[in-house]
Amino acid sequence: FKTDWLCEWKFNEERFPDPKGFIQGLKKKGYRVSLWQLPYVAENAEQIDEARKNDYIAPLTKKQDSEGSNFSALDYAGTIDFTYPKATEWYKELLKNLLDMGVTCIKTDFGENIHMDALYKGMKPELLNNLYALLYQKAAYEITKDVTGDGIVWARSAWAGCQRYPLHWGGDSCSSWDGMAGSLKGGLHFGLSGFAFWSHDVPGFHTLPNFMNSVVADDVYMRWTQFGVFSSHIRYHGTNKREPWHYPAIAPIIKKWWKLRYTLIPYIIAQSRKAISSGAPLLQALIFHHPEDKLCWHIDDEYYFGNDFLVAPVMNSENRRDVYLPEGQWVNFFTGEVLEGGRWLKDLDVPLDEMPVYVRQGATIPVYPDEVECTDEMDLSKSAELHIDNHFKGIFKD
């Protein structure tokens, strides 16, 4: 932007004299560009007069009572009126100009609240307030699919029906154990609400005690990475440095887990196909498979990843946790050890470079056999199969 956080749906010409060339150059190197924006128009935005003249933003009925706080809708001059077809088409055109440059995805941030003292064309604000996220994400999803062929957004807010326009992430969580635990708990509820694809910021968005500038602890970064590897999508993001080379003590371990992520891409794709045909989420609460097991109704720090993995992230600096194995036979994904379910594994010692991950006995896991640094290098016809049977000795040992 020309001015920080003042969204005008265009690049700063001084910093980016050739945005299309910049984006295409990144694409040739294996990078895809996602752009941040929001559904409100600022008072000083280039488009403000056009938006007001044509009612692309809903006219306010009275002067705002406050200046807003911490990025609420009230911080902006108006909310784009997605109940008005002409406003929706105007917004789509703003995005099309960016997508035509080679942008892959639009981050549809905000949308969880609107200007309540405004006249929207299609419905009263009291009804629109919750439905707004649905209309907003629908518009961005549709134009992205029209231009790129891929139906995808990166959305924060949601309402019933938004699962039609994936995908969503958990917002600005704290880079702490509590932040990680809360993110997983929220994601499991989200999955039970019908959302197949959900992710989170690794290793959390903001820090403590300084919101913007405190350093994320190595163990939080490491454990959250492991959680991210076993999520539908993985993204590092936050208020300060997130690249692994800023965490040299754990950077080699991070790379090991990233390699595992690429290995699992065929499995993730297969489970994603099941999700879009069945509605089942990729991150599944234990009660999704074991509704009759009363213990599973109270466990919110473990989950199924697809139908075959049971994942138990470590979320403390002691490197220990209890793990509940539901009924059935389970195989340690890393060692091949076979365990009988229907019981607790108490006070497990889990070194920082390890994670409790189990696979159903008898499962077949599609994997990618070669090391790659980008999915562009993948030929999925070369995928192999891991058979979780008596011959399986662990993912790194087969």
C-alpha positions as CSV (number, residue, x, y, z in Angstrom):
1,F,0.0,0.0,0.0
2,K,1.0,3.6,-0.4
3,T,-0.1,4.1,3.3
4,D,0.3,1.3,5.8
5,W,-3.0,-0.6,6.2
6,L,-4.9,1.7,3.9
7,C,-6.3,-0.8,1.4
8,E,-6.8,0.4,-2.2
9,W,-6.6,-3.0,-3.9
10,K,-3.5,-1.9,-5.8
11,F,0.3,-1.9,-5.4
12,N,2.4,1.1,-4.3
13,E,3.9,2.2,-7.6
14,E,7.1,3.4,-6.0
15,R,7.9,0.1,-4.2
16,F,6.4,-2.1,-7.0
17,P,6.9,-0.4,-10.4
18,D,6.2,-3.7,-12.1
19,P,3.9,-5.8,-9.9
20,K,2.9,-8.3,-12.6
21,G,6.6,-8.9,-13.4
22,F,7.3,-9.3,-9.7
23,I,4.5,-11.8,-9.2
24,Q,5.4,-13.8,-12.3
25,G,9.0,-13.9,-11.3
26,L,8.1,-15.4,-8.0
27,K,5.9,-17.9,-9.6
28,K,8.7,-19.2,-11.8
29,K,10.6,-19.8,-8.6
30,G,7.8,-21.9,-7.1
31,Y,6.1,-19.2,-5.0
32,R,2.4,-18.2,-5.1
33,V,1.3,-14.8,-3.9
34,S,-1.7,-14.2,-1.6
35,L,-2.8,-10.7,-1.0
36,W,-4.3,-9.2,2.1
37,Q,-7.3,-6.9,1.9
38,L,-10.6,-6.2,3.7
39,P,-14.2,-5.4,2.9
40,Y,-14.2,-1.8,4.1
41,V,-13.2,1.4,2.3
42,A,-11.1,4.0,4.1
43,E,-11.9,7.7,4.1
44,N,-8.7,8.5,2.2
45,A,-8.8,5.6,-0.2
46,E,-8.5,6.3,-3.9
47,Q,-12.0,4.7,-4.5
48,I,-13.9,6.6,-1.8
49,D,-15.7,9.1,-4.0
50,E,-16.7,6.4,-6.5
51,A,-17.8,4.1,-3.8
52,R,-20.0,6.8,-2.1
53,K,-21.4,8.1,-5.4
54,N,-22.6,4.7,-6.5
55,D,-23.6,3.3,-3.1
56,Y,-20.9,0.6,-3.3
57,I,-20.5,1.2,0.3
58,A,-23.7,1.5,2.4
59,P,-24.5,5.1,3.2
60,L,-24.3,5.9,6.9
61,T,-27.5,7.1,8.6
62,K,-25.7,9.0,11.3
63,K,-22.3,10.1,12.3
64,Q,-20.3,7.3,14.0
65,D,-20.3,7.5,17.8
66,S,-16.6,6.7,18.0
67,E,-13.4,6.4,16.0
68,G,-13.5,2.7,16.4
69,S,-10.8,0.6,18.1
70,N,-8.3,-1.9,17.0
71,F,-9.4,-2.4,13.4
72,S,-13.1,-2.6,13.7
73,A,-15.5,-1.7,10.9
74,L,-15.9,1.7,12.5
75,D,-12.3,2.6,11.6
76,Y,-13.4,2.9,8.0
77,A,-15.7,5.1,6.0
78,G,-18.0,2.4,4.9
79,T,-18.7,-1.3,4.4
80,I,-18.9,-2.7,0.9
81,D,-22.6,-3.6,0.3
82,F,-22.6,-7.2,-0.9
83,T,-26.4,-7.2,-0.9
84,Y,-26.2,-4.8,-3.9
85,P,-25.2,-6.7,-7.1
86,K,-23.5,-3.6,-8.6
87,A,-21.3,-3.2,-5.5
88,T,-20.4,-6.9,-5.6
89,E,-19.4,-6.6,-9.3
90,W,-17.3,-3.5,-8.5
91,Y,-15.5,-5.4,-5.8
92,K,-14.9,-8.4,-8.0
93,E,-13.4,-6.1,-10.6
94,L,-11.0,-4.7,-8.0
95,L,-9.8,-8.3,-7.3
96,K,-9.8,-9.3,-11.0
97,N,-7.1,-6.6,-11.7
98,L,-4.9,-8.3,-9.1
99,L,-5.7,-11.9,-10.1
100,D,-4.9,-11.1,-13.7
101,M,-1.4,-10.3,-12.6
102,G,-0.9,-13.8,-11.4
103,V,-2.1,-13.5,-7.8
104,T,-3.2,-16.9,-6.6
105,C,-5.4,-16.1,-3.6
106,I,-7.1,-13.3,-1.8
107,K,-7.0,-13.1,2.0
108,T,-10.5,-12.1,2.8
109,D,-9.7,-10.7,6.2
110,F,-12.4,-9.2,8.6
111,G,-16.0,-9.3,7.7
112,E,-17.1,-10.3,11.1
113,N,-18.9,-7.0,11.7
114,I,-20.3,-4.2,9.6
115,H,-21.5,-0.6,10.0
116,M,-24.8,-1.0,11.8
117,D,-25.9,2.6,11.2
118,A,-26.0,2.2,7.4
119,L,-28.6,1.6,4.7
120,Y,-27.9,-1.7,2.9
121,K,-29.8,-2.3,-0.4
122,G,-30.8,-5.9,0.3
123,M,-31.5,-6.3,4.0
124,K,-31.4,-4.6,7.4
125,P,-28.0,-4.5,9.1
126,E,-29.3,-6.5,12.1
127,L,-29.8,-9.5,9.7
128,L,-26.8,-8.8,7.5
129,N,-24.3,-8.6,10.3
130,N,-23.9,-12.4,10.6
131,L,-24.6,-13.2,6.9
132,Y,-22.0,-10.7,5.7
133,A,-19.1,-13.0,5.8
134,L,-21.0,-15.5,3.6
135,L,-21.7,-12.9,0.9
136,Y,-18.2,-11.4,1.1
137,Q,-16.3,-14.7,0.8
138,K,-18.7,-15.9,-2.0
139,A,-17.8,-12.8,-4.1
140,A,-14.0,-13.3,-3.6
141,Y,-14.2,-17.1,-4.2
142,E,-16.2,-16.7,-7.4
143,I,-13.9,-14.2,-9.1
144,T,-10.8,-16.1,-8.0
145,K,-12.2,-19.3,-9.5
146,D,-13.2,-17.5,-12.7
147,V,-9.8,-16.1,-13.2
148,T,-7.4,-18.7,-11.8
149,G,-9.5,-21.9,-12.1
150,D,-9.0,-22.6,-8.3
151,G,-11.8,-21.9,-5.9
152,I,-10.1,-20.7,-2.8
153,V,-9.9,-17.8,-0.4
154,W,-8.1,-17.3,3.0
155,A,-10.9,-16.2,5.3
156,R,-11.1,-15.3,8.9
157,S,-14.8,-14.7,9.7
158,A,-17.5,-17.3,9.0
159,W,-21.2,-18.1,9.2
160,A,-23.2,-21.2,8.3
161,G,-22.6,-21.8,4.6
162,C,-19.1,-20.3,4.4
163,Q,-17.7,-23.8,4.1
164,R,-18.8,-23.6,0.5
165,Y,-16.0,-21.1,0.0
166,P,-12.9,-22.5,1.6
167,L,-10.6,-22.1,3.3
168,H,-10.6,-20.5,6.8
169,W,-8.1,-19.9,9.5
170,G,-8.3,-19.3,13.2
171,G,-7.4,-15.6,13.4
172,D,-4.9,-13.8,15.6
173,S,-4.0,-16.3,18.3
174,C,-1.3,-15.7,20.8
175,S,2.1,-17.4,20.3
176,S,1.8,-19.4,23.6
177,W,0.7,-22.8,24.8
178,D,-2.7,-21.4,25.6
179,G,-2.9,-19.9,22.2
180,M,-2.1,-23.2,20.6
181,A,-4.5,-25.1,22.7
182,G,-7.3,-22.6,22.0
183,S,-6.6,-22.8,18.3
184,L,-7.0,-26.5,18.2
185,K,-10.1,-26.5,20.4
186,G,-11.7,-23.9,18.1
187,G,-10.7,-25.8,15.0
188,L,-12.3,-29.0,16.2
189,H,-15.6,-27.2,16.9
190,F,-15.3,-25.6,13.5
191,G,-15.0,-29.0,11.9
192,L,-18.0,-30.3,13.8
193,S,-19.9,-27.3,12.4
194,G,-19.3,-28.5,8.8
195,F,-16.0,-26.8,7.8
196,A,-13.8,-29.3,6.0
197,F,-10.7,-27.1,5.6
198,W,-9.3,-25.1,8.5
199,S,-5.9,-23.8,9.5
200,H,-4.1,-21.5,11.9
201,D,-1.1,-19.2,12.1
202,V,2.1,-21.1,12.9
203,P,3.4,-20.4,15.6
204,G,0.5,-18.1,16.6
205,F,0.0,-14.5,15.5
206,H,1.0,-12.1,18.3
207,T,3.5,-12.4,21.2
208,L,3.6,-11.7,24.9
209,P,4.4,-9.6,26.8
210,N,5.0,-7.3,23.8
211,F,2.2,-7.7,21.3
212,M,4.4,-7.1,18.3
213,N,8.0,-7.7,19.2
214,S,8.6,-10.5,21.8
215,V,10.5,-13.5,20.6
216,V,8.5,-16.7,20.1
217,A,9.9,-19.5,22.3
218,D,11.7,-22.2,20.4
219,D,9.6,-25.0,21.8
220,V,6.3,-23.2,21.0
221,Y,7.6,-22.7,17.4
222,M,8.6,-26.3,17.2
223,R,5.4,-27.8,18.6
224,W,3.2,-25.5,16.6
225,T,5.0,-26.6,13.4
226,Q,4.2,-30.2,14.2
227,F,0.6,-29.2,14.7
228,G,0.7,-27.4,11.3
229,V,2.1,-30.3,9.5
230,F,-1.0,-32.3,10.4
231,S,-3.4,-29.6,9.4
232,S,-5.3,-29.2,6.1
233,H,-3.1,-26.2,5.1
234,I,0.0,-24.8,6.7
235,R,1.1,-21.1,7.0
236,Y,3.6,-19.3,9.1
237,H,2.5,-15.7,10.0
238,G,2.7,-13.3,12.8
239,T,3.7,-9.9,14.1
240,N,7.4,-10.5,13.9
241,K,9.9,-12.9,12.3
242,R,8.6,-16.3,11.5
243,E,11.2,-17.7,9.1
244,P,12.9,-20.8,10.6
245,W,16.4,-19.3,10.1
246,H,15.6,-16.9,12.9
247,Y,15.4,-19.9,15.2
248,P,18.7,-21.6,14.4
249,A,18.6,-24.0,17.4
250,I,15.6,-25.8,15.9
251,A,15.8,-24.9,12.2
252,P,17.2,-28.4,11.2
253,I,14.3,-30.1,13.0
254,I,11.8,-27.8,11.4
255,K,13.2,-28.9,8.0
256,K,12.7,-32.5,8.9
257,W,9.0,-31.9,9.7
258,W,8.5,-29.9,6.4
259,K,9.9,-32.9,4.5
260,L,7.3,-35.0,6.2
261,R,4.6,-32.6,5.2
262,Y,5.6,-33.0,1.5
263,T,5.6,-36.8,2.0
264,L,2.0,-36.6,3.2
265,I,0.7,-34.5,0.4
266,P,-0.9,-37.5,-1.5
267,Y,-2.7,-38.5,1.7
268,I,-3.9,-35.0,2.3
269,I,-5.2,-34.8,-1.2
270,A,-7.0,-38.1,-0.9
271,Q,-8.6,-37.1,2.4
272,S,-9.5,-33.7,0.9
273,R,-11.4,-35.4,-2.0
274,K,-13.3,-37.4,0.6
275,A,-14.1,-34.2,2.5
276,I,-15.6,-32.4,-0.5
277,S,-17.8,-35.4,-1.3
278,S,-18.8,-36.3,2.3
279,G,-18.6,-33.0,4.3
280,A,-16.2,-34.6,6.8
281,P,-13.5,-32.2,8.0
282,L,-9.8,-33.0,7.8
283,L,-9.3,-32.2,11.5
284,Q,-11.8,-34.3,13.3
285,A,-12.7,-34.3,16.9
286,L,-12.6,-37.8,18.5
287,I,-16.3,-37.8,18.9
288,F,-16.6,-37.7,15.1
289,H,-15.5,-41.4,15.1
290,H,-16.4,-42.4,18.7
291,P,-19.7,-40.7,19.7
292,E,-20.5,-43.6,22.1
293,D,-17.2,-43.2,24.0
294,K,-18.0,-40.7,26.8
295,L,-14.3,-40.0,27.3
296,C,-14.0,-38.7,23.7
297,W,-16.7,-36.0,24.4
298,H,-14.2,-34.3,26.8
299,I,-10.9,-34.6,24.9
300,D,-10.1,-31.4,22.9
301,D,-6.3,-31.7,22.6
302,E,-6.2,-34.7,20.3
303,Y,-7.7,-35.2,16.8
304,Y,-8.1,-37.4,13.8
305,F,-6.2,-36.1,10.8
306,G,-8.4,-37.5,8.0
307,N,-9.7,-40.9,8.8
308,D,-6.5,-42.7,9.5
309,F,-4.2,-40.6,11.7
310,L,-4.6,-39.9,15.4
311,V,-2.6,-36.8,16.4
312,A,-1.8,-35.6,19.9
313,P,0.2,-32.3,19.9
314,V,2.5,-31.6,22.8
315,M,1.5,-28.2,24.3
316,N,3.8,-27.6,27.2
317,S,7.5,-26.9,27.9
318,E,7.8,-30.2,30.0
319,N,7.7,-32.3,26.8
320,R,5.1,-34.6,28.4
321,R,1.5,-35.5,27.9
322,D,-1.2,-38.1,28.3
323,V,-2.6,-39.7,25.2
324,Y,-6.0,-41.4,24.9
325,L,-6.1,-44.2,22.3
326,P,-9.8,-44.9,21.3
327,E,-10.9,-48.5,20.6
328,G,-9.0,-50.4,18.0
329,Q,-5.4,-51.2,17.2
330,W,-3.0,-48.3,16.7
331,V,0.5,-48.1,15.3
332,N,3.1,-45.5,16.2
333,F,3.7,-43.7,12.9
334,F,7.4,-43.2,13.7
335,T,8.4,-46.5,15.4
336,G,5.9,-49.0,14.2
337,E,5.0,-50.1,17.7
338,V,1.5,-51.7,17.8
339,L,-0.8,-50.6,20.7
340,E,-4.2,-51.7,21.8
341,G,-6.8,-48.9,22.1
342,G,-9.4,-48.2,24.6
343,R,-6.9,-46.9,27.2
344,W,-4.7,-44.0,28.2
345,L,-0.9,-43.7,27.7
346,K,0.1,-41.8,30.8
347,D,2.8,-39.2,31.1
348,L,4.6,-39.9,27.8
349,D,8.1,-38.3,27.5
350,V,8.1,-36.7,24.1
351,P,11.5,-35.1,23.0
352,L,11.1,-31.9,21.1
353,D,11.8,-33.5,17.7
354,E,9.1,-36.1,18.2
355,M,5.3,-36.0,18.4
356,P,2.7,-38.6,19.3
357,V,1.1,-39.7,16.0
358,Y,-0.6,-43.0,15.5
359,V,-2.2,-44.7,12.5
360,R,-5.0,-47.2,12.3
361,Q,-3.7,-50.8,12.0
362,G,-4.5,-52.0,8.5
363,A,-4.6,-48.5,6.9
364,T,-3.0,-47.7,3.6
365,I,-1.4,-44.3,3.5
366,P,-0.5,-42.7,0.1
367,V,2.8,-40.9,0.3
368,Y,5.2,-39.1,-2.0
369,P,8.5,-41.1,-2.1
370,D,10.9,-38.4,-3.3
371,E,12.2,-35.3,-1.6
372,V,10.9,-32.0,-3.1
373,E,11.1,-28.3,-2.2
374,C,7.9,-27.3,-4.0
375,T,4.7,-29.1,-5.1
376,D,5.7,-28.0,-8.7
377,E,8.3,-30.8,-8.5
378,M,5.6,-33.4,-7.7
379,D,4.3,-36.0,-10.1
380,L,1.5,-37.5,-8.1
381,S,1.4,-40.5,-10.4
382,K,4.6,-41.5,-8.7
383,S,2.9,-41.7,-5.3
384,A,3.6,-44.8,-3.3
385,E,1.6,-46.6,-0.5
386,L,2.5,-47.3,3.1
387,H,0.7,-50.4,4.3
388,I,0.3,-50.2,8.1
389,D,0.7,-53.9,8.8
390,N,3.0,-56.1,10.8
391,H,5.8,-55.3,8.4
392,F,5.6,-51.5,9.0
393,K,8.5,-50.3,11.2
394,G,7.9,-46.6,11.1
395,I,7.7,-43.8,8.5
396,F,11.5,-43.1,8.6
397,K,12.5,-46.8,8.8
398,D,10.5,-48.4,5.9
